[in-house]
Amino acid sequence: MSYEWWIGARYAGLSRTGRGGRRGDRFVSFIAASSMAGIALGVAALIVVLSVMNGFQTQVRDRMLSVLPHIELYVPGVDHEQVLEQWKGLAAQAAQDPEVRGAAPFVAAQGMLARGQALMGVQIRGIDPAIEPKVSDLTEQMSQGKLTSLTPGSFNIVVGNQLAQSIGVDVGDTLLVLAPQGSISPAGFSPRMRQFTVSGIFSSGYYEYDATLAFVDVEDAAKVFRDSGVSGVRVRITDMQRAPEVARDLLGLLPSTVRAQDWTQNNRTWFAAVQTEKRMMFLILALIVAVAAFNLLSSLVMAVKDKQSDIAILRTLGATPGEIARIFLVQGALIGVVGTVLGVLFGTLIAYNIDVIVPFIERMLGVNFLPQQIYFISEMPSNPMMSDIVTVALTSLVLSLLATLYPSWRAARLQPAQVLRHD
């Protein structure tokens, strides 16, 4: 080991000689340890927060896709009856792609639900309950009633639990479904209405869908919304992350009149907002690491001032300015590397065990950070991603190395004659 590494490690508090070392060495080691701890805490906090945000995004995405399809295939400008007659052909063509796991017909439209004085705008989806389990988890999310109650001609409806509470209905109650189309008579415009019976209530755990989504039989939906909405085939694939790519592949297998829309397009605004929030959170929390880097800079400047006599002696013994600079470069680099490694280990340990740590803190403090009736998530989710961990570690290392440049340059410029004259 060259003497620059040996002295730099000693100043960083990672190497000691003699019993306890000199008082000056202990002071330099203390400020080095405080800088190292600041970097470690900043890195750990950044990793934990990003992992929790990834966990929330994954939870919400999975709950959304438990109701929504991965890909929707539809033919613009074609009436529902014609599409429903041809959907098996579209499904068979889509099944040629090895990524496709299942397909089912659908009719999607906007409507109004009315009961008494309550009036709610909702999204109404016509589905085939016998085939629906191939493309969604709606059957497993039924809290009351059964999805199989949606039979052709029964005009039954399944609503979300939040929607049921908003309009005050329960299983067995009736309500009016109003379609956007209607007829014009001398008395004015009359919307198309149909009475439906609530035969089931579902709970997906995602508030927006539980409060604005209702399901009816696909043939009943085609009759009520025959002049509005879209109809086509819902497709579920093996890897949801490849939905945009699979959608493009399906367009090559299907007629040119067919359009494909994947789940990232249907929820583009939400995912864009989440990504923006994650980037801003990274920048905000990266300031913690930046503050720790400034602390490292100030500690190195103090170390250079405290070790002026040692620097002057080394220069008189023949050390070059470059060798002096390398001593403090090594000191700062070791502090940054060790602090970053400790922060990554500590943050990763918390991120992977947050499902144990958070309940322990809740029991100890007697609080509940995530009330299920508000967030619909009873446990703090965490999804550490290697890309985030590597980005945080590299950011910390770069900031730490940049913080060592000025103190090293200042140490290299010290003139031994002036230092020893005033010592």
N, C-alpha and C positions, 0 to 999 in steps of 0.2 A: 504493500500500500504506500503510495507517495505521501509525502508529508502534508501536501495540501488537503488530501482526503482525511488524513489522521487529525489535523488541526480543525478542519471544518466539522468533522463528526464530534470532536470534543466540544467545540463551541455550540453545537446543536444539542448537546446533552446526551449524545448517544455513545460517548466513549469517555472514560475517566481514568486518570492515573493518580496514584497516591491515595491517602485516606481522606475522602471528603472533598479533595480539591481546594483550590484557593477561593477566597471570598468572591473575587471578581468572576471566577469561572462559575460559581454557584448562581450569581446574579444573571449572567448571560444565559445559563442553562434554564433558569426560571422563566425569563422572557421568551426563550425559544419554546419551552413547553406550553406557555400560554398561547403563543401563536399556533402551535400544532393543535392544541385543543380547540381553538376557534375554527380552524379549517375543518377539523373532524366533525364538529357539531354542525357546521354549515352544510357540509356534504351529506351527512346523515339526514338532516332535516329535509333537504332537497329530494333525496331518494325516497323517503317515506311519503312525502306529500304527493310526488308524482305517481308513486305506486298506488296510493289511495284513489287518486283521480282516475287512474287506469282501471281500478277495480269498480268504481262507480260507473264509468263508461261501459265496461263489459257487462255489468249487471243490467243496466238500462237497455243496452243493445239486445241482450239475450231475451229480456222480457218483451221488448218490442217485437222481435222476430218470432216469439212464441205465438203471436197472433197474426202478424203480417207474413206474407210469403217472401221468399228470397228473390224471386223474379216473377213479374206479371207479363203475360203475353196477351195482346189484344189487337183487334182489327178496327181501326177508326171508321166511323160512318156506317157500320153494319148493325142491324137490329139484333136484340138479344136472342130472339128465337132462332135466328139463323146461326149465330155463334154457338149456341147451346147444342144445336144439331151437329155442328162440325167439331166440337171441342175434343172429342176422342181422337180424331185424326191429327189435330194439333199436338195433343199429348203424346201420341205414338211417335210423331216426328221428333218431338223434343226428347223423348226417351232414348233416341239414338246417341245422344251425348252421354258418355259414361258418368259424368258428374251429377246427372239428374236422378234423384231418389224417388220422386213422386210428383203427380200433377192432379189438379182438380179444377172444375169450372167455378166461375164466380161472376156475380153482377155487382157493380159498385155504383152507388148513387148518393146524392145528398137529399135529405128529407127533414121533416119536422115531426116530432112526437108531441101529441097533445093529450092531456088528461086533466079535466077540470079547468082550473085557471093556469095550470103549468103548461108551458110551451118551450120545447127545446129543439135546437137544430142539431142534427146528428149525421154521422156517416152510416149508411145502411149497406151491409154486405149480404148478397145472396150466395149461399153455399150449398153444397151437397153433403149433409152430415155423415153419409156412409163413407165418403172418400176424403173428407176434411182431415182426418188424422194423418194422412200421408203428407200434408203440407203445413200443418200447424199443430200446436199443443192445446187447442181450445177445448177438446174433450176432457183433458185432465184439469182444466181450470174452472170447470163448472162447480160453483159453490151451492147452487140449488137447481133442481131439475136436471134434465138430460138433453144433450144436443140432438139426440135422435128424435126428439119431439117435433123437430122441424121437418114435417112431411109435406109433400105437394098438396095444395088445396086446403091445408089446415089453417093457414094464415096465423101461425104461431111466430113468436119473436123472442129472441134471447138478448138481454141487455146487460151492460156492465153494472157492477154493484154501485158505483158512484152515480151513474145515470138513474138507476132505480131509486136511490135515495133522493135525488134532486127532484124527480117528478112524482115521488110518493107512490110507487107501485111495488107489488110483490107477485110471486108466482100465482097465476090464476086470475089476475086483474086484466082488464082490457084497456086499450088505449088506441088513439087514432094516429095513423101514419098519413101524413100529407105529402104528396109528390109535387115537384115544382110545376108540372104541367097541369092543365085544367081545360075547362071549356068556357067560351065566352057566350053569354046569353044576354037578353035585354036587361036582365037584372045586374049584369056585370060579370066579372071574372069569378069562376068557381073552381077552386083547386080540386084536384083528384084526391079523394080520401078513401081509406080502407081501415076497418077495425081489425086490430090484431090482439091476440091473447098472449100475455107474458107466460111462457112455458119454462123459462130458465133464466138464471143469473150467473154470470161468469166474473171472475176476478183474476186479471192478468198481473196485477201488482204495478202496472204502469198507469198513473192517474189519468193521463190524457185519453187513453183508449178506454179505460173503465168508465169515463165520464161522457164520451162522445161516440161510442161505437155500439152498433146493434146488428144482430145477425137474423136473417130469415131464410126460408128455403129458396133455392135459386130459381125455381119456377115461379114461386109467388112474387119474388122480386122482379122477374121479367114481366109479369102481368101488370104490376103496379107502376113500374118505372119503364114502360116499354118505349118511351120517347126520350129518355134521358139516361145519363150515366154511361158507363162502359161495361163491357163484358168480355170475358176471355178465359185464360187458363192460368191458375196459380201454380208455380213450380217451386219445389224445394230441392236444393242441391247438397252435395256432401260437405263442401267447405264453403261456408257463408262468405269468407273473406275473398273468394274468387268470383263472387256474383257478377261484377262488371265484366270480367273476362268471359265467363260462361254465357252471359247475355249476348255478347258480341258473337260468340260461336253459334248460339242458337239462331241468330238472325241469318247465318249462312245456311242453316238446315231448313228453314221455314220459308214460305212464300214471301215475296217482296212486300205484300200488303200488311204483313204482320209486324207489329211494333213490340219491343221488349223494354221493360223498365225494371231495374233492380232496386234493392232496398236502399242502397246508398243515394240513389236519385230521389226516391220518395221521401227521404228524411235528410235531404242535403243541408237544409238550414240548421237543423239541430246538431248534426255532426260538425258543421263548420263552426258553430258557436262553441262546441266542446273543445275543438282543436285550438281555437283562438284563446279560450280561457286557459288551456293547458300551457300554451306558449307564454301568455302573460304571467301565469303563476311561476313558470320557470325563470323568467326574467326578474320577477320580484324577489324570489327566493335566492336567485344567483347573487343578489346584492349582499346576502349574508356572507357568501364565500368571498365576495369582493371586499367587504369590510375586514374579514379575516386576513385577506391578502395585504390590505393596507396596514393592518396590525403587524404582519410579518415584515413589511417594509420598514415601519418605524422601529421594530425591535432590532432589525439588522443595522439601521443607522445608529441606534444606541450601542450595539455591539461594536461597531467600527470605532465609535468615539471612546468606548471603554477600553478597547484594545489598541489604542494608538501607540502606546509604548512597545507593545509586542510587535506591531507592524514595523515600527522604526528599527527595532533590533534585527528583525528578519531581513529588512532591506540592507542594513549595514553588513550582515553576514553573506549577502550576495543574492538574496531573493529578488526576482524581477517583478515589475508591476503586474504582469500577467499572472504570475504565481500567487501574488497577494489577492488579486481579483478572484482567482479560482477558489481560494480558501472560503471566501464568503459566498461565492456561487454554490459551492458544495454545501455550506451550512444552510442556505436558504432552500436549496433543492431537497436536501434531506428532510427539512421541516415540512416542506410541501408534500413530498412523496409519502412520508410516514403519516402525516395528518390525513391525506387523501385516502390512503389504504385503511387507516383506522375508521374513517368516516364511512367508507364503502362497506366495510365489514359490519359496523354497528348499524348503519341504516338498512342494509340488506337483512340483517338478523331481525330487526324490528318489523320490516315490511313483510317478511315471511311468517312472522308469528303475531301479527297484529290481532288476529282473531282470538288469541289467548290473552294478550296484553290489555286490550281495551276492556273486555269483560272484567278483568281483575281490577282495573282502575275504577270502573263503574261500581263494583261491589265495595271497594274501599271508600269511595267518596259518596256513595249512595245516590248517584245520578244516572240518567239514561241519555247518552249522547244522541241516539237515533231512535226516537219514539216511532214505533211501527205504524201507528195511525196517521203519522205525518209523512214519513219518508218511505213507508212500505218496504223498508229494509231493516231487519232487526240486528244485523251484524255489520261491523265496519268492513267493507270489501277492500281487498288489496291485490294488485296484480303487478308485481315487479317485472319490468321489461329490461332485457339486457341492453337494448339500444339506449334507454334512458340512463342506466347506470354508467355505461361507457361515456356518454355525453357529459354527465355530471363530473365524472372522474377527470376527463380530459380538460374540461373547463377549469376545474380546481388546479390542475397541474400547470396549465398555461398561465393563469393568474399568479400562481406562486412563483413561477420562474420569472415572469415579468417584474415581480416585486423585488427580485434579487439584483436586477441590473444596476439600478442607481447606487445602492450601497456598495456594490462591488467596484463600480467605477470610481466612487469617492475614495474607497480604501486604496485603490491603485494609485491615486493622484497624491497621496500624502507624501510630504517631503520629510525624510528621517531627521535631517539637521534641525528643521524648525520644531519638530515634535520633541526631540531630546533636549533642545535648548530651553523649552518651557516646561519640561517634565520635572 
